Amino acid sequence: MTEISDGSPSRGAQLLEEGRALLARGDRTAAAQVLVRARNERDVVLAAHSLIEAHDLVGSFANVMGLDCTISEQDDIFGFFRNHHSCRNPLRDYLADGWRTLSELMLLLEAVDQPLLRTPRVLEFASGHGRFTRHLVKALGPGRVAVSDVVPGAVEFSRATFGVEGFLSASVPEQVRWPGQYDLVFVLSLFSHLPRATWARWLQVLYGAVAPGGLLVFSAHGLKAARFDNVVLDGEGFFFAASSESNAIDAQDYGTTFTAPEFVRARIAETVGTDRLVHEAPVHFWNHQDAYVLRKPVP
């Protein structure tokens, strides 16, 4: 139980315990009222949210959004929202951000005439604990979605919670064992974290997971993001710092990366060929990450 400086339970902890007691007595209406108040307290926000969602109480996000809104305690992205000074409602912002990503991906795929809803098999790579997966499953159903991440608990959470297929990634790109190929491989904000040594290698192996006629879509911190963070790119248009919001991955393998479009195009040219790049969209995702779309030709 969370305590304040004098050792007594915090307001949030008191509300949480009251809500649990009311649930145990079967008073769902009163429990919902108390737990919604507890959900506004940062120290118990996720615990209160989990109880509301698990018991399908009035005020649940699932009843508003029509999808599974369960959030893992180990979700670093939710932790980023919860701890960010500008975030007033971390639950709402976290869940809405996944919905925003879905709309941005759908717009991008419309631009290359390959609509998401007509895509048979989608792999979300570096999927984390399902911030976006839950929305993808609502759009496509779990049978058309697979996820992969280097964090074992993240893959297991998405498999158990959303019913998708899932497999472990690896720190070394060439060690990933792909179950098959996919009509869309979507890689959001992985290349915005990779060091120079693995950047092009990941591009090559991920392209290999694309089925003939399919797409590889990925994002990267571009020039706008670099200017915003006062980052100076090197002569190739690249910058890497061994620091990120993740607590589960070594910062040397997963830090924070900025790339100029020239750097990205050069890596595409040397790995899979310039003609594979069919679309670029500057500052497309989250209004600060550039988007790139590669198509694998049909033999």
C-alpha positions in Angstrom: 0.0 0.0 0.0 1.3 3.5 -0.9 2.1 5.6 2.1 2.6 9.4 2.6 5.5 10.9 4.5 4.1 10.2 8.0 3.6 6.5 7.2 -0.2 6.6 6.8 -1.8 5.3 3.5 -2.1 7.8 0.7 -5.5 9.1 -0.4 -5.3 6.9 -3.5 -4.4 3.8 -1.5 -7.4 4.4 0.9 -9.8 4.8 -2.0 -8.4 1.6 -3.7 -8.9 -0.4 -0.5 -12.4 1.0 -0.1 -13.3 0.0 -3.7 -12.0 -3.5 -3.2 -14.0 -3.9 0.0 -17.2 -2.7 -1.8 -16.5 -5.2 -4.7 -16.1 -8.0 -2.1 -19.6 -7.1 -0.7 -21.1 -7.0 -4.2 -21.8 -3.3 -4.2 -20.8 -2.6 -7.8 -22.3 0.8 -8.0 -20.6 2.2 -5.0 -17.3 0.4 -5.9 -17.4 2.1 -9.4 -17.8 5.5 -7.8 -14.9 5.0 -5.4 -12.6 3.4 -8.0 -13.2 6.2 -10.5 -12.0 8.6 -7.9 -9.0 6.4 -7.1 -8.2 6.3 -10.8 -7.4 10.1 -10.6 -4.6 9.4 -8.1 -1.2 8.8 -9.8 0.1 6.3 -7.3 -2.8 3.9 -7.8 -4.1 4.9 -11.3 -3.3 1.6 -12.9 -4.5 -0.6 -10.1 -7.8 1.3 -10.0 -8.1 1.1 -13.7 -7.5 -2.6 -13.7 -10.3 -3.3 -11.2 -12.7 -1.1 -13.1 -11.9 -2.9 -16.4 -11.8 -6.4 -14.9 -15.2 -6.0 -13.3 -16.8 -4.1 -16.2 -17.8 -1.3 -13.9 -19.5 2.0 -14.9 -16.7 4.3 -16.1 -14.6 1.6 -17.8 -12.8 2.6 -20.9 -13.8 -0.6 -22.6 -17.4 0.5 -22.5 -16.4 3.8 -24.2 -13.9 2.5 -26.8 -15.3 -1.0 -27.5 -12.0 -2.8 -27.1 -9.9 -4.5 -24.4 -8.4 -1.7 -22.3 -6.3 -3.9 -20.0 -2.9 -2.3 -19.4 0.2 -4.3 -18.1 2.0 -3.1 -15.0 5.2 -3.6 -17.0 4.2 -1.3 -19.8 7.0 1.2 -20.2 5.0 3.3 -22.6 2.2 3.7 -20.1 4.8 4.6 -17.5 6.1 7.3 -19.8 2.6 8.8 -20.0 2.0 8.5 -16.2 5.2 10.2 -15.3 5.3 12.9 -18.0 4.8 16.4 -16.6 2.4 17.5 -19.4 0.1 14.5 -19.1 -3.0 15.2 -17.0 -4.9 12.0 -17.8 -2.4 9.2 -18.6 -5.0 6.5 -19.1 -7.0 8.6 -21.7 -3.8 9.8 -23.4 -2.3 6.3 -23.6 -5.4 4.7 -25.1 -6.1 7.6 -27.4 -2.6 7.6 -28.7 -3.0 4.0 -29.9 -6.2 5.1 -31.7 -4.3 8.0 -33.3 -1.6 5.6 -34.5 -4.3 3.4 -36.2 -5.7 6.4 -38.0 -2.2 7.6 -39.1 -1.4 4.1 -40.4 -4.6 3.8 -42.3 -4.0 7.2 -44.0 -0.5 6.1 -45.0 -1.7 2.8 -46.5 -4.4 4.6 -48.4 -1.7 6.8 -50.0 -0.1 3.6 -51.5 -3.5 2.0 -52.4 -3.2 -0.9 -50.0 -5.9 -0.3 -47.4 -5.4 -1.8 -44.0 -8.8 -3.5 -43.9 -7.9 -5.4 -47.1 -4.6 -6.6 -45.7 -4.7 -10.4 -44.9 -1.8 -10.7 -42.5 -0.2 -7.9 -40.4 2.9 -8.2 -38.2 3.4 -5.5 -35.6 7.1 -5.6 -34.8 8.5 -4.1 -31.6 4.9 -4.2 -30.4 5.6 -3.6 -26.7 2.6 -4.3 -24.3 -0.1 -3.6 -26.9 -0.6 0.2 -26.8 -1.4 -0.1 -30.5 -2.1 -3.8 -30.8 -5.5 -3.5 -29.1 -6.7 -1.1 -31.8 -5.3 -3.2 -34.6 -7.2 -6.2 -33.3 -10.4 -4.2 -33.2 -9.9 -3.2 -36.9 -8.8 -6.7 -38.2 -9.6 -9.3 -35.6 -7.0 -11.3 -33.7 -6.6 -13.9 -36.4 -5.0 -11.5 -38.9 -2.6 -10.0 -36.4 0.8 -11.2 -35.1 3.1 -9.3 -32.7 6.8 -9.6 -31.9 9.0 -8.0 -29.2 12.3 -8.6 -27.6 10.7 -8.5 -24.1 9.2 -11.9 -23.3 6.5 -10.6 -21.0 5.3 -8.2 -23.6 4.7 -10.9 -26.1 2.9 -13.1 -23.6 0.7 -10.2 -22.4 -0.5 -9.5 -25.9 -1.1 -13.2 -26.7 -3.1 -13.7 -23.5 -5.0 -10.4 -23.6 -5.7 -9.8 -27.2 -5.6 -13.3 -28.6 -3.0 -12.6 -31.3 -0.1 -14.8 -32.4 3.2 -13.7 -31.0 6.9 -14.6 -31.1 10.0 -13.4 -29.5 12.4 -11.1 -31.3 16.1 -10.9 -30.5 18.8 -8.3 -29.8 20.7 -9.5 -32.8 18.7 -8.9 -36.0 19.9 -12.1 -37.8 18.8 -14.3 -34.9 15.1 -13.6 -35.2 13.2 -16.7 -36.3 10.3 -15.6 -38.5 7.3 -17.9 -38.4 6.4 -16.8 -41.9 6.0 -13.7 -44.1 3.4 -11.0 -43.8 1.5 -8.7 -46.2 2.3 -5.7 -43.9 5.2 -5.5 -41.5 4.6 -2.4 -39.3 7.5 -1.1 -37.3 6.6 2.0 -35.3 9.4 3.8 -33.5 12.1 1.0 -33.6 14.4 2.8 -36.0 14.1 5.9 -33.8 16.0 3.9 -31.1 18.6 1.8 -33.0 22.4 2.3 -32.9 24.3 2.7 -36.1 25.7 -0.8 -35.9 22.2 -2.5 -36.3 20.2 0.1 -38.1 20.6 -1.2 -41.6 20.7 -4.8 -40.5 17.3 -4.5 -38.9 16.0 -2.9 -42.1 17.2 -5.9 -44.2 15.9 -8.6 -41.9 12.5 -6.9 -41.5 12.2 -6.5 -45.3 12.8 -10.2 -45.5 9.7 -10.9 -43.4 7.5 -9.1 -46.0 5.5 -11.3 -48.4 5.8 -10.7 -52.1 3.6 -7.7 -53.0 3.5 -6.7 -49.3 4.7 -3.6 -47.5 7.3 -2.7 -44.8 6.2 0.5 -43.0 8.5 2.1 -40.5 9.0 5.4 -38.7 12.1 7.4 -37.7 12.9 10.5 -35.8 13.6 13.0 -38.6 14.8 16.6 -39.0 11.8 18.1 -37.1 12.4 15.9 -34.1 16.2 16.7 -34.2 15.6 20.4 -34.2 13.0 20.1 -31.4 15.6 18.3 -29.2 18.5 20.5 -30.3 20.3 17.5 -31.8 23.2 17.9 -34.2 23.4 15.1 -36.8 26.7 13.9 -38.1 28.0 14.0 -41.7 25.8 11.1 -42.6 22.7 12.5 -41.0 22.7 10.3 -37.9 22.7 10.7 -34.1 22.4 8.1 -31.4 22.3 8.5 -27.6 22.2 5.5 -25.2 19.0 6.6 -23.4 15.3 5.8 -23.8 12.0 5.4 -22.0 12.5 1.6 -21.8 13.6 -0.1 -18.6 13.7 -3.6 -20.1 16.2 -3.2 -23.0 19.9 -2.3 -22.8 20.3 1.3 -23.8 23.3 0.4 -26.0 20.9 -1.6 -28.1 17.8 0.6 -27.7 18.6 4.3 -27.2 17.3 7.4 -29.0 18.1 7.9 -32.6 17.7 10.8 -35.1 18.1 10.3 -38.9 18.0 12.7 -41.8 16.0 11.4 -44.9 19.3 11.2 -46.8 20.6 8.7 -44.3 17.4 6.6 -44.5 17.4 6.6 -48.3 21.1 5.6 -48.4 20.4 2.6 -46.1 17.5 1.5 -48.2 19.6 1.7 -51.3 22.4 -0.4 -49.9 20.2 -3.1 -48.4 17.1 -3.6 -50.5 17.3 -1.2 -53.3 16.1 2.4 -54.0 13.2 1.2 -56.1 11.6 -0.5 -53.1 10.8 2.9 -51.5 7.4 3.8 -52.7 6.3 6.5 -50.3 7.7 9.0 -47.8 5.7 11.0 -45.3 7.6 13.6 -43.2 6.4 14.0 -39.6 3.6 11.6 -40.2 3.4 9.6 -36.9 2.7 11.7 -33.8 3.6 14.8 -35.8 7.3 14.2 -35.2 8.3 10.9 -36.8 8.9 10.4 -40.5 7.2 7.5 -42.2 8.7 5.3 -45.0 6.9 2.6 -47.0 8.8 -0.1 -48.9 7.1 -2.6 -51.3 8.4 -6.0 -52.1 7.7 -6.9 -55.7 5.9 -10.0 -56.8 8.4 -12.3 -58.6 
